[in-house]
Amino acid sequence: MITQALRRTGQWYSIPLLLLLWQFSVSSGLVESRLLPSLGRVWGALVANLDNGVLIYHTGITLSRAAAGFVLAGAIGIPFAMSMARSVTARNLFEPIFFFGYPIPKIALFPVFTYVFGIGSPSKIAFTFLECLYPIVVTSYLGFRGIPNRLIWTAQNMGTPPAATLWRVMLPAALPSIFAGLRVALPISIIVIVLTEMIGDSRGLGYYISVSGTRFEFQNVYAAMLVIGVCGFVLDRILLWLRRRMVHWEREPAA
Amino acid sequence: MLAPYLSVPSSITVALWELAADGELHPAMLSSLYRLVLGFVGGTAAGVLVGLAAGVIPVVRYFFDPLVAFLYSIPKIAFLPVFLLLFGLGHASKISIIAFSCFFPVFIASRHAVLAVNKLLIWCARNMGTPGPTLFFRVMVPAAAPQLFAGVRIGLAHAFVILFAAELIGSQGGLGTLIAEGEEAARFDLMFAGIVVFAMLGFASDRALMAIRRRVLRGQIIGTVEQVVR
């Protein structure tokens, strides 16, 4: 019991160690404290900004945009992947778009998105949708294609109607791949939202970080990063929990 | 018919030709590539080395695991103000933030790859008296290579995103600046030309990476159905 607890703390020693190092290097004056504010000041900024609601306001905006883009990409991407796997016409039509477009950095299109959808939330949501769509469609498409034929044949042999084959056989068989794609897309949605907010917006955590950086209020920058980190971690855990609930017959891969 | 901020392929081609002819495209492309390659190579090398070390040596793993678990979900572009202040507006800030953001996916992939190597292979090699270094370089690294390349590919994609954002937010020279200038001057054909060049650069470097992968893994991918996006 105690040895196990010791081993647990032994595996997490790096974070307190680095925090100590941080505190020491700031208080001894090795690093300029304007660039790296002391831990106490970061914590103070975090508490103060959570208290007066500024950080909560920006976090709410960022999270709602990321969620909108992500959910939209999932809701459209998964049926899309399914139809690509099932219909030859859809496959011939869309496979080149997704497979050639996959390695292209789509971020370069962001200026165009701002022109088409305006500078506020719609352009960010649309862009997040596009960035999340690719991993979701490609991964779930490969999952649908990888379903062993004998599963479908067996179902058809026993007289399963097409709709039931889709819902009770194909969808469950592809669920692990679908969740793999969602798990790739989730951090992308947060990254893209923060990034586009940094490029041009007046709300959201990305804006908050860039404006605090130019004002030399680096304690606020670190506080906002902390909030983003916690949000990303919690969202990932939620997705993993959902996967455990829905794909109860298969354990998730490590990490 | 068409909104003024959109453009058609023919005028984009003309704009591309114009940019190439007056010598604007060449230096912008070169400085973007310079930042990308140095940052990507640096971050990937660090990620592979530390990741392999973390896979083999528990102490290294315990040091990096909690750090990476926390930092991974933070968009690395959030560190841009810090990097800009440390390294200025020139090449150094872009190279360092690209390297920083490439490190994480590569580290995670190589750490997991080493840990996921089939234990039978290692036991066999040990049984036949393979010395430690040979075991590492001839058994573990080749066995971990396919997964490692998956991480490197994600790192490359991250590198392009960070490069574009960093050049757009604060930079001198580079394709991002070229696109932003075209946008500000309302020369949307120039903006699209820059976007096309950036996209082609990303596509070409991904293909180059996949070609290297096929060459390095040529022994391992014979007779398997490759489930990679080609």
Interface residues (C-beta under 8 A of the other chain):
Chain A: G10 Q11 W12 Y13 S14 I15 L18 L35 F99 F100 Y102 P103 I104 P105 I107 A108 L109 F110 P111 V112 Y115 V116 V138 L142 G146 P187 I190 I191 V194 L195 M198 I199 G206 I209 S210 S212 G213 T214 F218 V221 A224 M225 I228 G229 C231 G232 F233 L235 D236 A254 A255
Chain B: A3 Y5 L6 Y62 F63 F64 D65 P66 L67 A69 F70 L71 Y72 S73 I74 P75 K76 I77 A78 F79 L80 P81 V82 L84 L85 L86 I108 H112 L115 A116 A157 F160 V161 F164 A165 L168 I169 I179 A180 E183 M191 F192 G194 I195 F198 A199 G202 F203 D206 R207 Q227 V229 R230
